[in-house]
Amino acid sequence: MQRSRRPRERARVTIRDVAQQAGVSAMTVSNVFNGTGKFSADTRERVMAAIAALGYVPSSAARRLVGAAPARVGLLYAGVDSMFIHAVLAAAAVAAAERGLQLITRKAASPGEALEVARSLQRSGADALLLLPPFDTVLSGSAEFAALGLITASIATAAPLPDMITVRIDNRAASRALTERLAAKGRKRIAVIAGPQDHSDSVERLGGCRAALVAHGLSLPDELVVEGRFTFESGLAATEQLLALAEPPDAIVAANDDMAAGALWVAHRRGLSLPRDLAVAGFDDTLLATRVWPPLTTVRQPIDRMTGRALDLLLEALRHSPERQAPGAAAPADVLEPYDLVERASA
């Protein structure tokens, strides 16, 4: 006999419930709710009908900040085509709508543009900022940025920052665990496609690879380290360089899934058998990790949880902003989320 379910009204209705009822994505519900993005009149009617039918209301925490007006959070990210950034944008849109926040997104083409883009977000009404590397370390400690007075959180950074909330994983430990797994499987010549070294998380991931190889008595000569840009195209170029060596690697650790996918593509083009001839591992566990062949062994960053936690901490900080600025105020929160090593067929 089938168990009876508890009445739905006992649990708080979420944006995902509304999306399922309306037959649309959670991001579309977010767009309708915030009046952003593109959607048809029919879609808006279905979403509004679902909201009414389910009795959906956003978290009251955000509404209490400024009465009826929702708080606005600016999201500043790099203008790079990567699955990680796309995943963060989607997660932030959903998490913001769940909390009754308005999300304003802006991208900067270079670290040098970060301050001006932060100013533009403030001019657009942002009460707080959410940053992705490398803009967190670029802006942290800057007197000009501090003068804006914006409460700020960073996700996926490498270490605590004295003037920002941080929500992250232990990048060094995660990268070390991934590399050690390859070494334990008998790989002797392990190469690294590193991320941009002006990103703190990239530096830590490379450090984790080095530590793992030292622990297994393996070397990492300069020729086996190529710096990429977190893009598929840079993964292609780096792998071509590595496989052209007189003694090519038998494994590649890439600092994100996009570059790892590029490595797989080059290996296939060269007729290599994967993972027999070449093992490949990535980082982030984005959707791309299961859309390539063979599926990627990778490190899973809990993007949804990190993003939601960062927004919760921003809301809390906004509620207590006078206390936050008082002399002797506590340092911003630093949250270390757990990561997972996901083993698939690529390594």
N, C-alpha and C positions, 0 to 999 in steps of 0.2 A: 504494500500500500504506500502510495506516495505521501511524503510528509507535507503538511501544510506549511506554507511560508508565512513568515511574519508580515503583518500589514506594511506596505511600502512606506506609509507615512511615518513610521517609527524611526526610520533612518533619514538623515539629511539628504535631500535630493541633490545630485551633483550635475555638473555640466555634461558629463558623459551620459547620464540618464536622459537628459534633454536631447542630446544628439541622437541617441538610439530611438527615442520616441519620434523624432522628426525625420529620421532617415538621412541624416547628414553627418559630417565630421564634427568633432568637438571644436576644431578651429573655426568652422563656419558658424557655430553657435556663438563663439567668442566674437566674431566679426559682427554678427547681428546685434549682439548685446551691447557692444561698444560703438556701433555705427562706423566700423572701419572695414576696409577690404571691399570686394565685389560680391554681390549676391543678388538674385532675382527677387522680384516682389513675391512670387510664389514661395520661394525659400524662406523669406522673412515671415510670411504668414504661417507657414508650417512650424517654424521655430517658436514664434510667439504663441501659437496654439499649444505647443508642447510645454512651454514655460507655464502657461495658464493651467493646463490640465494637471501638471505634476506639482504645481505650487512652488516652482523653483525660485529661490531668492539667493543672492550672493551672501557670503559671510558678512555678518554685521560688523566685524572688526574694522573693515575698511571704511564703512559708512560712518562709523562713530568718529573717525578722524576729523572729518570736515563737514559734519552734518549730512546733508543730502548729496553733496557732491563727492564723487569717488576720487580717491587719491590717484595720482598719476605717477607711474614709474617709467623712467627712460631706460632703454636697453641699448648699450653701445657695443657694437661688434665689428670685427674686421671684415673688409670687403673681399673675402676669399670664398670661393665656391667649394665648400666642404660639407659632408653629410653631418658632421658634428654641429656645425653652426645651424644648419637647417633644423636639426633635432632640438637644439636649444630654443630657437625661435618658436617652433611649434609648442614645445613644453611651456614656455613662458606665456604664450597666448592663452593656453588652456588654464594654467595656474592663476594667471591674473584675473581671468573671467570668473574662476571659482571663488576668488577672494573679493570680487567686486571692485577690482582695480582697473584703471585704464593704462594700457601699455603703449608707449611711444617708442618706435624702433628707429635707430639711425646707424649707418655704417660709416666707418672711417677707412680711407684707402691706405693710410700709413699712421704709425705712432705719432708723427708730428701733427696730425690733424685732430688727435684725441681731445685736446683741451677745447678747441673751437667747436667740435661736435657736442661736447658736454655742455658748453654754453648755449648752443642752439637747442638742446633738449630742455634746458632750464627756461629758455625763452618761450618754449612751446608748452610750458606749464608743469614740467616734471618736478615732483616733490622729492624724489629719490632716484638713485641710479643703480642699475645692474650692469656690471662689466664682465667682459670676457678677456682673457689674455690676448695680446700683450698690454692692453690699455690699463689694467690694474696697476702694474708696476711702473708704467709710464706716468700715471697721474698721482700715485701714492707719494706723499712727501712734497708735492708741489705746492708752493705757497699760493700760486695763482689758482690752482684747483681748490685748495682749502678755502679761498676767499668766496667761492660760490656757495659754500655752506650746505651742500647737498649730502644727505646721508647716503652712503654708498655700500654696495655689496659686490663681491667678486665671486664667481664660481669657476671651478677647474683651475685655480691658480696653484702655485707650488708650496706656498708657506703662508703663515699668518702675516697680515699687514697691519701696521700700527694705527691706521686711520680708516680702515675699511672692515666691514664684516666679510669673512671668508668662508666659503663652503666648498670643500675639495675632497679628493682622495689622496692617499699617499702614493704619488706618482713614482717615486724612486722604488718603493717596495713592490709596487705592481709590475713595473718594468723588470725588476730583478727576478721576480717569480716567473714571469713569462720567459725570460732568457734562460734561466736555470732549467726550465722545463725542456727547452731545446737541447741544452747541453746534456741533460740526463738521458735524452734519447740518442745520444751518440754523435751529435753534430759538433764538428771540430773547428770549422772555419765560419764563424757567425758574423755576418755584416749587419750594419745598422743604417737605415735611412732615418736620420734624425729630423726633428722638426726645427723650425727657425730658432736660432739660438738667442733671439731677443724675447722669446717666450719662456717664462720661468718654468712652466711645465715641461717644455722640451728639454731644457737643461737637466731637470731631474730624471727624466726618462732615459736620457743618454747615460747619466750617472748610474742609474740602476742596471743598465746593460753592462757597463764596465765592471761594476761590483760583482755581478753574477759570473762573468768570464774569469775574473781574478780568482774567485772562489773555486772554480773548476780547473784552474791551471791553464786557462786559455788566454791568448793575447787578442788585442784589438788594434792592429796597426792602422795608421792614418788612411791607408788606401781602402780600408773596409768601412769607413765612415763617410757618408755623403749627406750633406744637409739639403733637405727638401723644404717645401713651402706649405705642407699640409694639403697639397692638391694632387689629384690623380695624375696630372701631366708631369709634376715634379717626381712622382713615383716612377713613371715611365723612364724619364731621363736618368734618374739615379740607378735604376736597375740595369739599364743598358751599360752604364759606366762600370757597375760592379761585375756584370757577367762578361765584360770584355777583358777583364784582368787575366793575366797569364795563369794565375791560380784562382779561379772564381770561388765565391762562397758556396757552402752547402746549405746555408740557412740565411734568411734575411728577417730582421726584426724592424718593422716600420713603426714610426711614432704615431700613426693614425691609420684607420681603415682605408681611407682614400689612397694613400701612398702604397699600402699593402696590395690593394686591388691593381694598381699600376704594375707592381712587381709580378703579380700572377699573369697579367696580360702579356708582358714581355717574355716570361718563361714559356707560356704557351706558344707564342710566336716563334720561339727558338726551338720548339719541339721537345722541351724538357718534360719528364714525367714527374708530376707533383703528387705527393711530397718526396718521392724516392730520390730524385736528383736535386731537388731544392725544396726546403721547407720555408714557408712564409707565415709570419704572424703580424697582426695589426694591433690597434689600440682604440678603444671607445665602445666597440660592439654596437655600431649604428646599423640601420637596416641593410646597408651595403654588405655587411659581413656575411649575410646569408643569401645575397643576390649574386654572388660570384661563385666560380667553380675552381677548385674545391672550396667549400665554405671556410671562412677564416677562423683560425684559432686567434683569440684576441682577449683583451682586458675589457671588462664591462664597467663603464662609468654609469652610475645610476642617475642619468640626466634628469628624468622627471622629478625624482626625489630631491636632488640638489637644487634644482630651480625652484621648486615649491618651498623648500626650506629657506632659501635665500629671500624669497618674497615675504615669508612669515617673519623673518628677522627684521626686514626693512619696515614692515608694518609695526612691529613692536618698538623699533627705534623711533619711528615717527610719533608714536603715542607718547614716548618719553623724551622727545627731543630737547626740552629745556634741561632735564637732568643729565642728558648725554653731553651737553656742552659745558656743564658746571665743572669747576676745578676739582681735580681728583676723581673724575668720572672713570668708571671701569673701562678697560680696553675693549674694543669691538669683539664680538663673538667670533670664534674660529671653530668651525664644525668639520670634523673629519668623518666622511662617510665611508662605509666599507666598499671594496671593489670585489669583483669576481673574475677568476681566470676561466675563460670559456674555451674548452678544447673542441676543435672540429677537425675536418679532414685535411686542412692545408699544412699541418705541422704535427 
